[in-house]
Amino acid sequence: MQEMLGTTGLILNEPLLTERGRRGRCGISLPRRDVESFPIDESITGGGPDFPDLSEVEVVRHYTRLSTWNFGVDTGLYPLGSCTMKYNPKINERQASLPGFAGAHPLLPAALSQGILKLMYDLQRYLAEVTRMDAVTVQPAAGAHGELTGMLVFHAYHKSKGASRSKIIVPDTAHGTNPASAALCGYRPVNVKSNEHGVLSPETIAEVMDEDTAGIMVTNPNTLGFFEENIRQIADIVHAKGGLVYADGANMNAIMGIVGMGDIGADVLHLNLHKTFSTPHGGGGPGSGPVCVKKHLEPFLPVPRVIEKDGRYLFSEDFPQSIGKLHGFHGNVGVMVRAYSYILSLGPELKKVSQLAVLNANYIKEKLKGYLHLPYDRPCMHECVFTDKDQAADKITTLDIAKRLIDYGFHPPTIYFPLVVHGAIMIEPTETESKEDIDIFIEALKEVILEAKEHPERLHEAPQLPKVRRLDEITAARHPCLTCG
Ligand SMILES: *Cc1c(COP(=O)(O)O)cnc(C)c1O
């Protein structure tokens, strides 16, 4: 079939702007010149870049068409587990784009930045309240950056006690960034296995915890989507040997306003504002990974810290035990504005966010049980994990199922993660999806599973409908072709 411009069914073909350009075409109109024209000396400028000549409408259409090739939470359900790809209220975008926030220069003095400093100060208090921790820094720019901050705080704490410990306990259900952050800080991660219920047993921790171990990093809820219900006992075991408890709170979407991590033994906790607190996640940034600590670790938080003095807000470096600076400027402040706006607009309803997220995940789990193998058949938090075990006889894999879902108009769930589950299919619907939309997703997945038996070739050859068919993933990664249609 001849390639046509514009739409071919629902599939758009779009040449590059450089292919479309025609000499002399112009997208701007300038006022009549009232000075002599002066030719540019090309021996100095080198001729300049060879931009294509295009009309305004050609450029607008080009980018508008390209924008429709994207799939996002504003397009449809985006059930990537471990990511909290949820719909975020547009009101929070609006606040973040207020010119006073969006246009603030990073070097503005405190006297001209009172609003933004107060916002950061108050946000830290709100996050402390939500997590039941004592002090917060909004300096780290991502979850993993928060983990590194936490590990440096661990190190500074032990050093202040005159001890240097070399190990950190990291369960197999931790996020992959946890052992990486520990190692980056010079600690040796000690891997421990979760039990048959997908959570940690206190006995397992008691076996490995010793006085050369700085503490434990627990992702809670963990990457299997379960709440570490023995966390308080585990914290007691770690504390009894002088260690600290790091809680990875990137999965806070399941427990906001329900579990006070500070009340059940966490000494340090990071949050992902770009998952839970209203910043769209997945675009590559910016993010924000605030770190919350208990009182005894507050002196070690990074500087500068936002403080309040006589009703004024300022950055202070006056914390001699601080681990120092981890982020040059707060260029990601828009993420904080969204979180602030989200928390203030929801108030006590934050709890409902988590209740609905958990309800939706359990609904999906129950409805798909019997269609897909459920490795841990027990109530989950905000995400549920299936596998492709029951499709193995038909030579259908998790990848085939994920690709076929695309033909049904859905972004696939997270696949092959968490690593502890072979052939994992991890679904996180989030709280903002309606029952009707979740039902359509469930029906689509059920149909794919039935097809796996009757027409396995449809899964092997999926996706058929989108612009790009199934890629050879290795070639696509090693030799990406960024201009092919
Ligand atoms: C996403 C995630 C992280 C890492 O956060 P980044 O902002 O991507 O660095 C850490 N832990 C858990 C449990 C996560 O889900």
Ligand as a Chemical Component Dictionary entry (heavy atoms), coordinates in Angstrom:
data_LIG
# 
_chem_comp.id                   LIG 
_chem_comp.type                 NON-POLYMER 
_chem_comp.pdbx_formal_charge   0 
_chem_comp.three_letter_code    LIG 
# 
loop_
_chem_comp_atom.comp_id 
_chem_comp_atom.atom_id 
_chem_comp_atom.alt_atom_id 
_chem_comp_atom.type_symbol 
_chem_comp_atom.charge 
_chem_comp_atom.model_Cartn_x 
_chem_comp_atom.model_Cartn_y 
_chem_comp_atom.model_Cartn_z 
_chem_comp_atom.pdbx_ordinal 
LIG C1 C1 C 0 10.634 3.784 41.741 1  
LIG C2 C2 C 0 11.222 3.196 42.927 2  
LIG C3 C3 C 0 12.496 3.581 43.376 3  
LIG C4 C4 C 0 13.412 4.504 42.601 4  
LIG O1 O1 O 0 12.914 5.793 42.430 5  
LIG P1 P1 P 0 13.561 6.758 41.307 6  
LIG O2 O2 O 0 12.886 8.069 41.525 7  
LIG O3 O3 O 0 13.253 6.139 39.992 8  
LIG O4 O4 O 0 15.029 6.826 41.570 9  
LIG C5 C5 C 0 12.954 3.033 44.547 10 
LIG N1 N1 N 0 12.234 2.135 45.236 11 
LIG C6 C6 C 0 11.012 1.730 44.827 12 
LIG C7 C7 C 0 10.243 0.723 45.642 13 
LIG C8 C8 C 0 10.460 2.238 43.664 14 
LIG O5 O5 O 0 9.263  1.812 43.253 15 
# 
loop_
_chem_comp_bond.comp_id 
_chem_comp_bond.atom_id_1 
_chem_comp_bond.atom_id_2 
_chem_comp_bond.value_order 
_chem_comp_bond.pdbx_ordinal 
LIG C1 C2 SING 1  
LIG C2 C3 SING 2  
LIG C2 C8 DOUB 3  
LIG C3 C4 SING 4  
LIG C3 C5 DOUB 5  
LIG C4 O1 SING 6  
LIG O1 P1 SING 7  
LIG P1 O2 DOUB 8  
LIG P1 O3 SING 9  
LIG P1 O4 SING 10 
LIG C5 N1 SING 11 
LIG N1 C6 DOUB 12 
LIG C6 C7 SING 13 
LIG C6 C8 SING 14 
LIG C8 O5 SING 15 
# 
